[in-house]
Amino acid sequence: MEEGARSLVFRLLKRLFGKIAKEVLAKIEALSLEELEALALALLEFCAIADWEGWLQGQARREISRAEKVYNARA
């Protein structure tokens, strides 16, 4: 299922923006199924590849926040 979601995201990005940089593809490879699904929905609102970069930065901030909450709950 994860590979199908990843393939869909790759196709959507290519259709929206043409050729995709290798570093972008590598970052997509590292996404979880949950993140791929969120990205697929977010792609509907992207107008430029910069939107992808902003989404990815926001994703990283959410992961850090989630990790901090788990850590604090255990402390």
C-alpha positions as CSV (number, residue, x, y, z in Angstrom):
1,M,0.0,0.0,0.0
2,E,2.9,2.4,0.9
3,E,4.5,1.8,-2.5
4,G,1.2,2.6,-4.3
5,A,0.9,5.9,-2.3
6,R,4.5,6.8,-3.1
7,S,4.0,6.1,-6.8
8,L,0.9,8.3,-6.8
9,V,2.7,11.1,-5.2
10,F,5.6,10.8,-7.7
11,R,3.2,10.9,-10.6
12,L,1.3,13.9,-9.2
13,L,4.5,15.9,-8.6
14,K,5.7,15.1,-12.1
15,R,2.5,16.1,-13.6
16,L,2.4,19.4,-11.7
17,F,6.0,20.4,-11.9
18,G,7.7,18.3,-14.6
19,K,11.0,16.8,-13.8
20,I,11.6,16.3,-10.1
21,A,15.0,16.8,-8.5
22,K,16.7,13.7,-7.1
23,E,16.8,15.2,-3.6
24,V,13.0,15.7,-3.6
25,L,12.5,12.1,-4.7
26,A,14.8,10.9,-1.9
27,K,12.8,12.8,0.7
28,I,9.6,11.3,-0.6
29,E,11.2,7.8,-0.3
30,A,11.6,8.5,3.4
31,L,8.0,9.4,4.1
32,S,5.7,7.1,6.0
33,L,2.3,6.0,4.6
34,E,0.6,8.6,6.8
35,E,2.8,11.3,5.5
36,L,2.4,10.2,1.9
37,E,-1.4,10.4,2.2
38,A,-1.1,13.8,3.7
39,L,1.2,14.9,0.9
40,A,-1.1,13.6,-1.7
41,L,-4.0,15.7,-0.4
42,A,-1.7,18.8,0.1
43,L,-0.6,18.5,-3.6
44,L,-4.0,19.5,-4.6
45,E,-3.2,23.0,-3.3
46,F,0.4,23.3,-4.5
47,C,1.2,25.9,-7.2
48,A,5.0,25.6,-7.1
49,I,7.7,23.3,-6.0
50,A,8.3,25.7,-3.2
51,D,5.0,24.7,-1.8
52,W,6.4,21.1,-1.4
53,E,9.4,22.5,0.4
54,G,7.2,24.4,2.8
55,W,5.0,21.4,3.4
56,L,8.1,19.2,4.1
57,Q,9.4,21.8,6.7
58,G,6.0,21.9,8.3
59,Q,6.0,18.1,8.5
60,A,9.4,18.1,10.2
61,R,8.1,20.6,12.8
62,R,5.1,18.4,13.5
63,E,7.3,15.4,14.0
64,I,9.5,17.2,16.4
65,S,6.4,18.5,18.3
66,R,5.0,15.0,18.4
67,A,8.2,13.6,19.7
68,E,8.5,16.3,22.4
69,K,4.9,15.5,23.6
70,V,5.7,11.8,23.9
71,Y,8.9,12.5,25.7
72,N,7.2,15.0,28.1
73,A,4.4,12.5,28.8
74,R,6.9,9.9,29.9
75,A,8.9,12.3,32.1
